[in-house]
Amino acid sequence: MMELQNPNLKQRGRASLDFLAQMGMASAPVSQKVTAEINDRLDTDNLPDDLDEREAAIDNALSDSTAFATQRLMGDWHSRSHGRISWEAFEEIKPELQPVLDATTKGPASLVLDPALKLPAYWDGVHFHRTEGGWDAHEHMGYVHGEIIHKKMVARFFPGGIFKQRQNVAEMAPRDSYDRILDMGCSSGHFTTALAKTYPDAQITGVELSARMLEHAHRTANANGWNWKLYQRAAEDTGFDDGSFDLVASYILIHEIPADVVEQVFAEALRVLEPGGDMIMSDATRYADLDKLSVWKADRSAKYGGEPFWRETASLDLAEIARKVGFVDVTADGIYPHVVKGRKPE
């Protein structure tokens, strides 16, 4: 029987995903050429402060650049194609995998979906990462996203491992042990897994808007014998009682929501923490930590890569927001991921 978390892709699917990954790696020399042309044609220390004006200035300077045109075409094709190719790879192994998917719907974990949930406007109908149809496009989108897209393709672009980063963040929480942990925006359960491995005695709860992602997180927990409690709820409105947790955490959630909702999420984290409880939130690199050209690269990648809220959230001072809602002992460190920690006053 096939393992839930180690899909044995068929030759076609494996080759297609290998091509996607290799194409991403092959784009590096093209990107270097684009950077060299920008440095030759513009004074990068004096690029416009306004991001739209900066983009227009660079687009104009590169209007005749073959490398820039190639970079855009490669990026566009990759963004539009990765979801479809990954889904096709899943369909090839679905008959063999189905018994495992069925078996892991049962186990110690619990899952509460809310068919009546009114999805927030920032999420409903948005095709994040240009995934056609969004996170709930297909019945098994959670598996496709969690086990194929991330583990068979995205992980190759992160030196040291994309999941090692999640483990590192989980281990950054101030205490050695916790009793009740909330993972905000748990998605398909990758960071939840890191929390479970780091704090094996804790009761772990996860909230997430995507039903399909939650279903895969549920299967992941059952496959590993973990008693996670998973709910289809928004991170900014979890519905839990005040003081329900001693650690509230999230990994790379913030850039998926608007700036005003970010503050609501931090405020909700404070509310559901017990006095003296800890918060640890991580997200993408702050624009304040980058030079102007690097900001342009990140901003353009997000704009054309299906990240509608990246610019406004990457421009936020997350430590300031944490202090504003009431956290104390706030620290903010790291480039990627950028990690903010705080404590609820006693």
C-alpha positions as CSV (number, residue, x, y, z in Angstrom):
1,M,0.0,0.0,0.0
2,M,1.3,3.5,-0.9
3,E,2.3,5.8,2.0
4,L,0.1,8.8,2.5
5,Q,3.1,11.2,2.7
6,N,5.5,9.6,0.2
7,P,3.7,9.4,-3.1
8,N,5.2,7.1,-5.7
9,L,4.6,9.2,-8.8
10,K,4.2,7.5,-12.1
11,Q,6.9,8.2,-14.8
12,R,4.9,10.9,-16.6
13,G,4.0,12.8,-13.4
14,R,7.5,12.5,-12.0
15,A,9.1,13.7,-15.3
16,S,6.7,16.7,-15.5
17,L,7.4,17.8,-12.0
18,D,11.1,17.4,-12.5
19,F,10.8,19.6,-15.6
20,L,9.0,22.2,-13.5
21,A,11.6,22.2,-10.8
22,Q,14.5,22.2,-13.3
23,M,12.9,25.1,-15.2
24,G,12.8,27.1,-12.0
25,M,16.4,26.4,-11.4
26,A,17.3,27.2,-15.0
27,S,15.7,30.6,-14.6
28,A,18.5,31.7,-12.2
29,P,21.0,32.7,-15.0
30,V,18.3,34.6,-16.8
31,S,17.4,36.5,-13.6
32,Q,21.1,37.3,-13.1
33,K,21.3,38.7,-16.6
34,V,18.2,40.9,-15.9
35,T,19.8,42.2,-12.7
36,A,23.0,43.0,-14.6
37,E,21.1,44.9,-17.2
38,I,19.2,46.9,-14.5
39,N,22.5,47.8,-12.9
40,D,23.9,48.9,-16.2
41,R,20.9,51.0,-17.2
42,L,19.7,52.5,-13.9
43,D,21.1,54.0,-10.7
44,T,19.6,51.4,-8.4
45,D,20.4,53.5,-5.3
46,N,18.0,56.2,-6.5
47,L,15.1,54.2,-7.8
48,P,11.7,55.8,-7.0
49,D,10.4,55.3,-3.5
50,D,6.9,54.6,-4.8
51,L,6.7,50.9,-5.8
52,D,4.4,51.5,-8.8
53,E,6.8,54.2,-10.1
54,R,9.7,51.9,-9.5
55,E,8.2,49.1,-11.5
56,A,7.4,51.5,-14.3
57,A,10.9,52.8,-14.4
58,I,12.5,49.4,-14.5
59,D,10.0,48.1,-17.1
60,N,10.8,51.1,-19.3
61,A,14.6,50.5,-18.9
62,L,14.2,46.9,-19.9
63,S,11.7,47.4,-22.7
64,D,14.1,45.9,-25.3
65,S,15.7,43.3,-23.0
66,T,15.4,39.7,-24.3
67,A,16.4,38.4,-20.9
68,F,13.6,40.3,-19.2
69,A,11.0,39.1,-21.7
70,T,12.3,35.5,-21.3
71,Q,12.1,35.8,-17.5
72,R,8.5,37.0,-17.7
73,L,7.5,34.2,-20.0
74,M,9.1,31.5,-17.9
75,G,7.6,32.8,-14.7
76,D,4.1,33.1,-16.2
77,W,4.1,29.6,-17.7
78,H,5.4,28.2,-14.4
79,S,2.8,30.0,-12.3
80,R,0.0,28.9,-14.6
81,S,1.1,25.3,-15.1
82,H,2.3,24.0,-11.7
83,G,-1.2,23.4,-10.3
84,R,-2.4,21.6,-13.5
85,I,0.7,19.4,-13.8
86,S,0.6,18.5,-10.1
87,W,-3.1,17.5,-10.3
88,E,-2.4,15.4,-13.4
89,A,0.4,13.6,-11.5
90,F,-2.0,12.9,-8.6
91,E,-4.7,11.5,-11.0
92,E,-2.1,9.0,-12.2
93,I,-1.6,7.6,-8.7
94,K,-5.1,8.1,-7.3
95,P,-6.3,4.5,-7.8
96,E,-3.4,3.1,-5.8
97,L,-3.5,5.9,-3.2
98,Q,-7.3,5.9,-2.6
99,P,-7.3,3.1,0.0
100,V,-4.7,5.1,2.0
101,L,-6.8,8.3,1.7
102,D,-9.9,6.4,2.8
103,A,-8.2,4.7,5.8
104,T,-6.7,7.9,7.1
105,T,-10.1,9.6,7.4
106,K,-10.3,7.7,10.7
107,G,-8.1,8.0,13.7
108,P,-7.4,10.1,16.8
109,A,-7.7,13.5,15.1
110,S,-10.9,15.4,14.9
111,L,-12.1,17.6,12.1
112,V,-15.0,20.1,12.2
113,L,-16.0,21.7,8.9
114,D,-18.6,24.5,8.7
115,P,-20.6,24.4,5.4
116,A,-22.4,27.5,6.6
117,L,-19.2,29.5,7.2
118,K,-19.3,32.9,5.4
119,L,-15.9,33.0,3.8
120,P,-14.1,36.4,4.1
121,A,-14.0,38.5,0.9
122,Y,-10.2,38.5,1.0
123,W,-10.3,34.7,0.6
124,D,-13.4,33.8,-1.3
125,G,-12.8,33.4,-5.0
126,V,-9.0,34.3,-4.8
127,H,-6.7,31.9,-6.7
128,F,-3.7,32.1,-4.4
129,H,-0.4,31.3,-6.0
130,R,-2.4,31.2,-9.3
131,T,-3.7,27.8,-8.4
132,E,-6.6,27.4,-10.8
133,G,-9.8,27.4,-8.7
134,G,-8.0,28.2,-5.5
135,W,-7.3,26.0,-2.5
136,D,-10.6,24.2,-2.7
137,A,-10.6,23.6,-6.5
138,H,-10.6,19.8,-6.3
139,E,-11.6,17.2,-3.8
140,H,-8.0,16.3,-3.0
141,M,-6.4,19.7,-3.5
142,G,-5.0,19.4,0.1
143,Y,-3.0,16.3,-0.9
144,V,-1.9,17.8,-4.2
145,H,-0.7,21.0,-2.5
146,G,0.7,19.4,0.6
147,E,2.4,16.2,-0.8
148,I,3.1,16.9,-4.4
149,I,3.5,20.7,-5.0
150,H,5.4,21.4,-1.8
151,K,7.3,18.2,-1.3
152,K,8.1,17.2,-4.9
153,M,8.7,20.7,-6.3
154,V,8.8,23.7,-3.9
155,A,11.1,22.0,-1.4
156,R,13.9,21.9,-4.0
157,F,14.2,25.7,-4.0
158,F,15.0,26.0,-0.3
159,P,18.6,25.2,0.8
160,G,18.5,23.1,3.9
161,G,14.9,22.2,3.3
162,I,11.6,24.0,3.4
163,F,10.4,21.8,6.2
164,K,13.5,22.4,8.2
165,Q,12.6,26.1,8.3
166,R,9.2,25.2,9.8
167,Q,10.9,23.0,12.4
168,N,13.3,25.8,13.3
169,V,10.4,28.3,13.8
170,A,8.6,25.8,16.0
171,E,11.7,25.4,18.2
172,M,12.0,29.2,18.6
173,A,9.1,29.4,21.0
174,P,10.4,30.5,24.4
175,R,9.5,27.4,26.5
176,D,10.6,23.8,26.2
177,S,7.0,22.5,26.6
178,Y,3.4,23.7,26.1
179,D,0.1,22.1,27.0
180,R,-2.3,23.7,24.5
181,I,-1.1,25.0,21.1
182,L,-3.1,26.8,18.4
183,D,-1.8,26.9,14.8
184,M,-3.4,29.8,13.0
185,G,-3.8,29.1,9.3
186,C,-2.6,25.5,9.5
187,S,-3.3,24.7,5.8
188,S,-2.4,21.1,5.0
189,G,-0.5,20.6,8.3
190,H,3.2,21.2,7.5
191,F,3.8,23.6,10.4
192,T,1.4,21.7,12.6
193,T,3.6,18.7,12.1
194,A,6.6,20.7,13.2
195,L,4.8,21.8,16.3
196,A,3.7,18.2,17.0
197,K,7.2,16.9,16.7
198,T,8.7,19.7,18.9
199,Y,6.0,19.6,21.6
200,P,4.8,15.9,21.6
201,D,2.8,16.2,24.8
202,A,0.8,19.2,23.7
203,Q,-2.8,19.2,22.6
204,I,-2.6,20.9,19.2
205,T,-5.5,22.7,17.6
206,G,-5.5,24.1,14.0
207,V,-7.8,26.6,12.3
208,E,-7.9,27.1,8.5
209,L,-10.4,28.4,5.9
210,S,-9.8,25.8,3.3
211,A,-11.8,22.6,3.8
212,R,-9.6,20.7,1.4
213,M,-6.4,21.7,3.2
214,L,-8.0,20.8,6.6
215,E,-9.0,17.4,5.2
216,H,-5.4,16.6,4.3
217,A,-4.1,17.9,7.7
218,H,-6.7,15.6,9.3
219,R,-5.4,12.6,7.3
220,T,-1.8,13.6,8.2
221,A,-2.6,13.6,11.9
222,N,-4.4,10.2,11.7
223,A,-1.6,8.7,9.7
224,N,0.9,9.7,12.5
225,G,-1.4,8.9,15.5
226,W,-1.8,12.6,16.5
227,N,-4.9,13.8,18.1
228,W,-5.1,17.2,16.5
229,K,-8.3,19.2,16.7
230,L,-9.0,20.9,13.4
231,Y,-11.6,23.6,12.7
232,Q,-12.7,25.4,9.6
233,R,-12.5,28.9,11.0
234,A,-10.8,32.2,10.3
235,A,-7.6,33.0,12.2
236,E,-9.0,36.5,13.1
237,D,-12.2,35.0,14.5
238,T,-11.5,31.5,16.0
239,G,-14.5,31.3,18.3
240,F,-12.4,29.8,21.2
241,D,-12.8,31.0,24.7
242,D,-10.5,33.6,26.2
243,G,-7.3,32.1,27.6
244,S,-7.7,28.7,25.8
245,F,-4.0,28.3,24.8
246,D,-0.5,28.7,26.2
247,L,1.1,29.1,22.7
248,V,-0.4,30.6,19.5
249,A,1.7,30.2,16.4
250,S,1.6,30.6,12.6
251,Y,3.9,30.0,9.7
252,I,3.7,32.1,6.5
253,L,0.1,33.0,7.0
254,I,0.3,36.8,7.2
255,H,1.1,37.5,3.6
256,E,-2.1,35.7,2.6
257,I,-4.4,38.2,4.3
258,P,-4.9,42.0,4.1
259,A,-3.0,44.4,6.4
260,D,-6.1,45.3,8.4
261,V,-6.8,41.6,9.0
262,V,-3.2,41.0,10.2
263,E,-3.9,43.3,13.2
264,Q,-7.1,41.4,13.9
265,V,-5.2,38.1,13.9
266,F,-2.6,39.4,16.4
267,A,-5.5,40.7,18.6
268,E,-7.2,37.3,18.4
269,A,-4.0,35.6,19.3
270,L,-3.7,37.8,22.4
271,R,-7.3,37.1,23.4
272,V,-7.2,33.3,23.2
273,L,-3.8,33.1,25.0
274,E,-3.8,32.6,28.8
275,P,-2.0,35.3,30.8
276,G,1.7,34.7,30.4
277,G,1.1,32.7,27.2
278,D,3.4,33.0,24.2
279,M,2.9,34.1,20.6
280,I,5.2,33.3,17.6
281,M,4.3,34.4,14.1
282,S,6.5,34.1,11.1
283,D,6.2,35.4,7.6
284,A,8.0,36.6,4.5
285,T,10.9,39.1,4.4
286,R,10.1,42.6,5.4
287,Y,10.6,45.2,2.7
288,A,12.3,47.4,5.2
289,D,15.1,44.8,5.4
290,L,15.8,44.9,1.6
291,D,17.4,47.3,-0.8
292,K,15.2,48.9,-3.5
293,L,16.1,46.5,-6.2
294,S,15.4,43.5,-4.0
295,V,12.1,44.9,-3.0
296,W,11.2,45.3,-6.7
297,K,12.1,41.6,-7.3
298,A,10.0,40.4,-4.4
299,D,7.1,42.7,-5.3
300,R,7.0,41.7,-8.9
301,S,7.3,38.0,-8.1
302,A,4.3,38.4,-5.8
303,K,2.3,40.5,-8.1
304,Y,2.5,38.1,-11.0
305,G,2.7,35.0,-8.8
306,G,-0.8,35.2,-7.3
307,E,0.0,36.9,-4.0
308,P,-2.6,39.8,-3.8
309,F,-1.7,40.9,-0.3
310,W,2.1,40.5,-0.3
311,R,3.0,44.2,-0.9
312,E,0.8,45.6,1.9
313,T,1.8,42.9,4.4
314,A,5.5,42.8,3.6
315,S,5.5,46.6,4.3
316,L,4.2,46.2,7.8
317,D,6.2,46.4,11.0
318,L,4.9,43.2,12.7
319,A,6.6,43.9,16.0
320,E,4.8,47.3,16.2
321,I,1.5,45.6,15.5
322,A,2.2,43.0,18.2
323,R,2.9,45.8,20.8
324,K,-0.1,47.8,19.6
325,V,-2.6,45.0,20.4
326,G,-1.0,44.4,23.8
327,F,1.9,41.9,23.6
328,V,4.9,42.5,25.7
329,D,8.5,41.3,25.5
330,V,8.2,41.6,21.7
331,T,11.1,40.6,19.4
332,A,11.4,40.5,15.7
333,D,14.3,38.7,13.9
334,G,15.2,37.0,10.7
335,I,15.0,37.6,7.0
336,Y,13.1,34.6,5.7
337,P,11.2,33.7,7.6
338,H,10.8,36.9,9.6
339,V,9.8,35.8,13.1
340,V,7.9,37.9,15.7
341,K,7.5,36.7,19.3
342,G,5.6,38.2,22.2
343,R,4.0,37.4,25.5
344,K,0.6,38.1,26.9
345,P,0.9,40.1,30.1
346,E,0.2,38.2,33.4
